[in-house]
Amino acid sequence: MKNRNTLQRRLVLETVQRMHNHPTADEIYREIAIGNALISKATVYRNLKILSQQGEILHIPIPDGADCFDFNTVPHYHLECRVCCRVFDLDLPYQEDLCQKVTDTHGFLIESHHIVFCGVCPDCQEAMQEKPSEPKGISIQH
């Protein structure tokens, strides 16, 4: 049984590495299921959790959305488009010392941070500009 788990875990890891687009667990499952109908969604979810705990992939918590996964495990920040919900890497140096700068009055030992910036991606901005504005208050009766 252990060998099967290892093969499934490797399949999940290879899929995340191949996708390169910060996929959600459901997207990863759908991608795997195309060629492996016998793998269950629970197996994919379980292996994503294990792989992220082992540091093989990065788990990206998305507030008010589906969490994503990243093949790039080097600490970095992300952008989420509020229109299409895609997640992108942010070209901003990771602030190694940010946790040390945080003053906490609740007794927490702050160990790490995850920051996801929200906005509108270039594709969605372009689509918004191309969308013709509809006249308001005009009603045509036939």
C-alpha positions as CSV (number, residue, x, y, z in Angstrom):
1,M,0.0,0.0,0.0
2,K,2.9,2.4,0.8
3,N,4.2,2.1,-2.8
4,R,0.8,3.1,-4.2
5,N,0.7,6.1,-1.9
6,T,4.1,7.1,-3.1
7,L,3.1,6.8,-6.8
8,Q,0.0,8.9,-6.2
9,R,1.9,11.5,-4.3
10,R,4.5,11.7,-7.1
11,L,1.6,12.1,-9.6
12,V,0.1,15.0,-7.6
13,L,3.5,16.7,-7.3
14,E,4.3,16.3,-11.0
15,T,0.9,17.7,-11.9
16,V,1.4,20.8,-9.7
17,Q,4.9,21.3,-11.2
18,R,3.6,21.0,-14.7
19,M,0.6,23.3,-14.3
20,H,2.6,26.5,-13.4
21,N,-0.6,28.5,-12.8
22,H,-1.3,28.3,-9.0
23,P,-4.0,25.7,-9.4
24,T,-6.7,24.9,-6.8
25,A,-7.1,21.4,-5.5
26,D,-10.1,20.9,-7.7
27,E,-8.2,22.0,-10.8
28,I,-5.3,19.6,-9.9
29,Y,-7.8,16.8,-9.4
30,R,-9.5,17.4,-12.8
31,E,-6.1,17.5,-14.5
32,I,-5.0,14.2,-12.9
33,A,-8.4,12.5,-13.5
34,I,-8.1,13.0,-17.3
35,G,-5.5,10.2,-17.5
36,N,-6.1,8.5,-14.1
37,A,-9.8,7.9,-13.6
38,L,-9.2,5.6,-10.6
39,I,-7.6,8.3,-8.4
40,S,-10.1,9.9,-6.0
41,K,-10.5,13.5,-5.1
42,A,-9.8,12.7,-1.4
43,T,-6.5,11.1,-2.4
44,V,-5.5,14.2,-4.3
45,Y,-6.4,16.5,-1.4
46,R,-4.6,14.3,1.1
47,N,-1.4,14.3,-1.0
48,L,-1.6,18.0,-1.5
49,K,-1.7,18.5,2.2
50,I,1.2,16.1,2.8
51,L,3.3,17.6,0.0
52,S,2.8,21.1,1.4
53,Q,3.7,20.0,4.9
54,Q,6.9,18.4,3.5
55,G,7.8,21.6,1.7
56,E,7.6,20.0,-1.7
57,I,4.9,22.5,-2.8
58,L,3.6,25.8,-1.4
59,H,0.0,26.0,-0.1
60,I,-1.4,29.5,-0.7
61,P,-4.4,30.4,1.5
62,I,-6.8,32.6,-0.4
63,P,-9.2,34.6,1.8
64,D,-12.8,34.2,0.5
65,G,-11.7,31.8,-2.3
66,A,-10.2,28.4,-3.0
67,D,-6.7,27.9,-1.7
68,C,-4.1,27.4,-4.4
69,F,-0.8,25.5,-4.7
70,D,2.5,26.6,-6.1
71,F,5.5,24.6,-7.4
72,N,7.8,27.5,-6.4
73,T,8.6,26.9,-2.7
74,V,10.9,29.9,-2.4
75,P,9.1,32.4,-0.1
76,H,7.3,35.0,-2.3
77,Y,4.1,37.1,-2.5
78,H,1.1,36.6,-4.7
79,L,-1.6,38.7,-6.4
80,E,-5.2,37.6,-6.8
81,C,-7.4,39.0,-9.5
82,R,-10.8,39.9,-7.9
83,V,-12.5,39.4,-11.2
84,C,-11.2,36.1,-12.6
85,C,-9.8,34.8,-9.3
86,R,-6.5,33.7,-10.9
87,V,-3.4,34.0,-8.7
88,F,0.0,35.4,-9.9
89,D,3.4,35.7,-8.5
90,L,4.3,39.2,-7.3
91,D,7.7,40.6,-8.3
92,L,8.5,42.0,-4.9
93,P,11.4,41.0,-2.6
94,Y,10.2,38.8,0.2
95,Q,10.5,40.7,3.5
96,E,12.4,38.2,5.6
97,D,12.4,40.5,8.7
98,L,8.7,41.4,8.6
99,C,7.8,38.9,11.3
100,Q,10.4,40.5,13.6
101,K,8.9,43.9,13.0
102,V,5.4,42.9,14.1
103,T,4.6,43.8,17.7
104,D,2.1,41.4,19.2
105,T,0.3,42.0,22.5
106,H,-1.3,38.6,22.6
107,G,1.8,36.5,23.3
108,F,2.2,35.0,19.8
109,L,5.6,33.9,18.6
110,I,5.2,35.0,15.0
111,E,7.0,32.5,12.7
112,S,5.9,33.3,9.1
113,H,3.6,35.3,7.0
114,H,1.5,34.9,3.8
115,I,0.5,38.0,2.0
116,V,-1.9,37.9,-1.0
117,F,-2.5,41.3,-2.7
118,C,-5.8,41.7,-4.4
119,G,-6.6,43.7,-7.6
120,V,-7.5,43.3,-11.2
121,C,-5.2,41.5,-13.7
122,P,-4.3,43.0,-17.1
123,D,-6.6,40.6,-19.0
124,C,-9.6,41.6,-16.9
125,Q,-8.7,45.3,-17.1
126,E,-8.6,45.0,-20.9
127,A,-11.9,43.1,-21.0
128,M,-13.5,45.8,-18.8
129,Q,-12.4,48.5,-21.2
130,E,-13.6,46.6,-24.3
131,K,-17.1,45.9,-22.9
132,P,-19.4,48.5,-24.5
133,S,-21.3,50.6,-22.0
134,E,-25.0,50.0,-22.1
135,P,-27.3,53.0,-22.3
136,K,-29.2,53.4,-19.1
137,G,-32.9,54.3,-18.9
138,I,-33.7,53.6,-22.6
139,S,-36.5,51.2,-23.2
140,I,-37.6,50.2,-26.7
141,Q,-41.2,49.1,-27.0
142,H,-42.4,47.1,-30.0
